[in-house]
Amino acid sequence: MFETRYVDVGWAKLAVHTVGSGPPALLIHGYPLDHRVWLDLLASPLTARNTLVAVDLRGHGMSPWAGDPVHAMELFADDCAALIQTLALGPAHVAGLSMGGYVTLALWERHPKVVRSLALVDTRSAADSEQGKAGRMAAMDAVVNAGRRALALAMIEALVPSDADLITKGRIASMIEFQPVETIIADLRGMRDRVDRTWVLPTVRVPALVVVGERDTLTPPAEATQIARAIPGARLVVVPGSGHLVPIDGAAVLVRELGAFWRDSE
């Protein structure tokens, strides 16, 4: 069972869930989720060789909302850097899912010395298109006017294939409905306003792994392929049958690939 502790980062308090032994690996969840997206990894053989550190970003999961009207990717990245330094984890392997991938690229840009390797899972490097920004605005209105349940129902259709197991869909619904509405709005604003970090990809000088679900429609394999080609020496893994949440519906493959990747990066 993992250990949960709280770490003060500036004016925010972050819940951190740790299990295992060996070189540390920081796991950064996506929107609007929390550390529970990594539960299959936290209970996997990965813990025999690595210390897994699953963070709840500020306002998510067990980390209270810190009052920020916008959750900028740079803010999250600075939090993660401070966490790595406070817990003396660095340099750490870093794996980021979806929004967590945006944070991982910002972390590499701003604090490269704390990163041992990076894994980008179901994510992209580009900024939102105008259509994407409009979608963020619509989601803000929807979560305020229709509630988190409506948001969860809409997102489940995009996050996992329609034939996904009901437990899988239930896990996602529980996480989305658990997050404060303020957090959801602040996340959406941060993602809407994030900068294009495609230029960062060629600057990566640590081992890199790019993972994407074969059936991911939000950040499809074609985008993952472009990211992997732009990062020197990066390896691409396409997970058969999985959607946008490989840590849930492709966990066995992700465990195998991350285990080999981290071993080769140490």
N, C-alpha and C positions, 0 to 999 in steps of 0.2 A: 504494500500500500504506500502511496506517495505521502510525503510530508508537506504540509501547507504552512507557510509563514508569511508575514507581512514586511515589506521593505518600504521605508520612506524615501521618496524621490522628489525633491523639491517640496511642493505643497500637495503632492499626490501620494497616496498609499497604494502600493501594488501587492496583490496576492500572488504568491509564487508557489508552484507545486513541483516538488523535487523527488526523484526516485533514481536509484541506480548507483553505479560507481564507475570511475574512469573519467576521461576527458569530457568536459561539460558541453551540452548541446542545448541552446536556447530555442524553444518552440514558440512561434508568434502566430496567433490565431487570426482568422479573418473577420469580416463584418457580416452580421451583427452577432458574433459568436463569442466563445470564451475558451478557457483551457480544455473544456470537455470534448472539443473536437479532436483532441490528441489522446483520448483515453485508451484507444487500442494500442498506441505506441507506448504509453506509460505502463502497460501491462504486458509488454512484449520482451523477447530476448534481447532487445537493444540495451536494456538496463544492465546486462551482464558486462558490457564493455564501455558504456557511456553513462554519465550522469545527465538525465533528462530534466530540463528546467522549463516547465510550461508556465508562462506568465499570463495573467489576466491583465490586459492593457487597462489603463485608467478608465473607470466607468463601466467596465465589463466584468461579468462573473462576480467574483468576490471582492473586486477592487471598486471602492466607491467612486461615484462621479465626483470630479474635483472642481466642478463649476465652470469648466471651459466651454464657451459657446461653439468653438471649432476644435476638432481633433485633427490638427495638421499632422501629416506623416512625419514631418521633422520633429514635432513634439513627441510623438510615440518613439521615434528613433533615439532621441536624446534620453528618454526614460529608459529604454533598453540598454543604452550605453552606460548610464548611471547604475542600473541594476547589475550589469556584468562587473563593473568596477567595485560596487559596494560588496558584492558577494565573492569578489576575487575569482571570477570565473574565466577571465580573459587570458589569451584570446579564446573565444568559444566558437564552436560550430553554430551556425544560425540557420534555422529553417523557417520560412515564412509562407503562409497560406493566403492566397488572394490579397486582401488588404494587408495582411502580414508580409506579403511579398513586396508591396510598395514600401512598407516600413523597413524591410531588409535592405532594399536598394538605397534608401535614405541613410540607413545606418552605415553602409559601406562608404557612401559619399562623405559623411560627416565624421565618422569615427572608425576608420579602417583598421586601426591598431587593435580593436577589441574583437575582430572577426578572424577566425581561423579558416573557416570555409563557409560557403553559403549554398543553400538549397532553396530554389524558387519553385513553389508548388501552386499550380493553377492560378497564375497571375499574369500581369503584363507590365511593361515598362513605360508605355505611352500614357499621356494625360487623357482625360475624358474628352470625347468629341462633343460637339454642341448638342447632339442628340443624347449623349450620355449624361451631360449636365442637366438637360431637361428632365431626364429620367430620375436623377437624384432629387430634383425639386419636387417632382410628382410624388416620390416616395416619402419625402418629408411631410407633405400635405396629407398623404394617405395615413401615415402612422398617427398623426395627431387627430384626424377626423374619423378614421375607421378603426384605429387601435392596432396593437401588435399582432393580434390574431390574424387580421386581414393581411398584414405584411408577411407573416409567416407562411400563410397559405400561398401567397403569390410567389414567395421566394423558393419554397420547396420545389415548385415546378421547374425552376431554373437551376437549382443547385444539384439535384440528383435526377437520374433518368426516371421516367414515369413508372417503370416496373421495379423500382427500388423497394426493398423490404419495408414493411410498416414500422418496424422498430427503428430503422434508419430515418425514416421521415419523422417519427416521433422524437428522436434525439434532436433533430434540427429544430422542430417546432418548440421543444422545451427550451432550447438555448435562446432562440429569437424572442420568445415571449417573456424570458427572464430579464432581458436587458432593459434598463430604464429608457423611456422615450427620449429623455434629454441626451443620453449617450448615442442613440440611433441618429438623432438629428445632427449632433456634433460630428459623428462619423461621416455622414452623408456630405456635410459641408466640407470636411477635410478631403474626402475623396474627390468631390467636385472641383475643388480648387488646387489639387495637387499638380505639381509641375511634371513635364515629360522628362523622364530619366533614362531615355534610350541612350543618350550620350554617355551615361555612366557605365554601360555594359562593357565597352572595350577597355575600361580602366580597371576592371576586376583582375586582381593579381593573386587571388587565392583559388583553391579548387572550387569548382562550381558544378552543381547538379540542377537540371531543369526537369520538372516532373509535371505531367498534364494527363488528365483523364481523356481517354479516347472519345468519350461522348460529352465532353465539356463544351457547352455552347456559349458560355460567357467569356472564357478566355481559351479559345479552341487550340488544337494542336498546331495549326499553322502559325499562330502567334508565338507559341512556345518554341517552335523550330527557329523562328527569327531571333528570339532571345538567345537560344543556345549557340547559334552561329555567330552572334555578336560578341559573346564572352569567350576570350581565349581559352581553348582547351576544355570548354564546358561539355558535359555529357547530357544527352536528352533521353528521357524515359517516357514513353506513352503507355499508360496503364489501360489494358483492355477492359472494356465494359464500364469503366468508371466515368462519373460526371465531374462536376466542379469541386467536389469534396473528396479527393483521393484519400485523405487520412481516415475517412469513415467508410466509403464504399470500395476502396482499393487498399486498405490498410496492410494486408499481407504482402502485397508487392512493395509498398512504400517501406515497410520494415526491412525487407530484404535489400532493397536498393540503398536505403540510407545506411544500413549496417555496413555494406561493402564500401560505400562512398566515404563514410567517416573513418573506417579502418585504413583505407588507402590515403586519407588526408592527414594521418597522424604521424 
